[in-house]
């Protein structure tokens, strides 16, 4: 297994882990029919966690791009063509 394929695997795993953490970090959201004061208190009390979750979601794009870039060579034919991008007549 080449180093680039290992790197692609680690980047894919990192993407999934960071996204799962960012979705679980803020906690359970309130329901739509909860009082306005409770909803406001939720966002005020969890402001740091919500901002961290949004930052992690943004950062997860970096390993996702690395995963896509390093694993895209697996889909190129020996002729240099990419099968999914060929036009058929």
C-alpha positions in Angstrom: 0.0 0.0 0.0 1.5 3.3 -1.0 1.9 6.2 1.4 -0.6 8.3 -0.5 -3.3 5.7 -0.1 -2.6 5.5 3.6 -2.8 9.3 3.7 -6.1 9.3 1.9 -7.5 6.8 4.3 -6.4 8.8 7.3 -7.8 12.0 5.8 -11.2 10.3 5.2 -11.3 9.0 8.8 -10.3 12.4 10.1 -13.1 14.0 8.2 -15.7 11.6 9.6 -14.5 11.9 13.1 -14.3 15.7 13.1 -17.8 16.0 11.6 -19.3 13.6 14.1 -17.7 15.5 17.0 -18.9 18.8 15.6 -22.5 17.6 15.3 -22.5 16.1 18.8 -20.7 19.0 20.5 -23.6 21.5 21.0 -25.9 19.0 22.7 -29.5 18.3 22.1 -31.3 21.2 20.5 -34.6 22.5 21.8 -37.9 22.0 20.2 -39.7 24.6 18.0 -42.5 25.0 20.5 -40.3 25.7 23.5 -40.6 29.1 25.1 -38.5 31.9 23.5 -36.7 32.5 26.7 -35.5 28.9 26.9 -34.3 29.0 23.3 -32.4 32.2 23.9 -30.9 30.8 27.1 -29.8 27.7 25.2 -27.8 29.7 22.7 -26.4 32.1 25.3 -25.3 29.2 27.6 -23.9 27.1 24.8 -22.3 29.9 22.7 -18.8 28.6 23.0 -19.8 25.0 22.1 -21.8 26.1 19.2 -19.0 28.3 17.8 -16.5 25.5 18.3 -18.8 23.1 16.5 -19.1 25.5 13.5 -15.4 25.9 13.4 -14.8 22.2 13.4 -17.3 21.8 10.6 -15.4 24.3 8.6 -12.0 22.7 9.4 -13.3 19.3 8.3 -13.3 20.5 4.7 -9.5 20.4 4.7 -9.1 16.6 5.2 -12.1 16.0 2.9 -10.3 17.9 0.1 -7.1 16.0 0.9 -9.0 12.7 0.8 -10.6 13.6 -2.5 -7.3 14.7 -4.0 -5.3 11.7 -2.9 -7.9 9.1 -3.8 -8.9 10.5 -7.2 -6.0 8.8 -8.8 -7.7 5.5 -8.2 -10.3 6.4 -10.7 -8.1 7.3 -13.7 -7.7 4.8 -16.5 -4.3 3.9 -17.8 -5.0 6.1 -20.8 -5.4 9.1 -18.5 -9.2 9.4 -18.9 -11.5 9.6 -16.0 -14.4 7.1 -16.7 -17.2 9.1 -15.0 -16.4 12.2 -17.0 -16.6 10.7 -20.5 -19.3 11.7 -22.8 -21.2 8.9 -24.6 -22.6 9.3 -28.1 
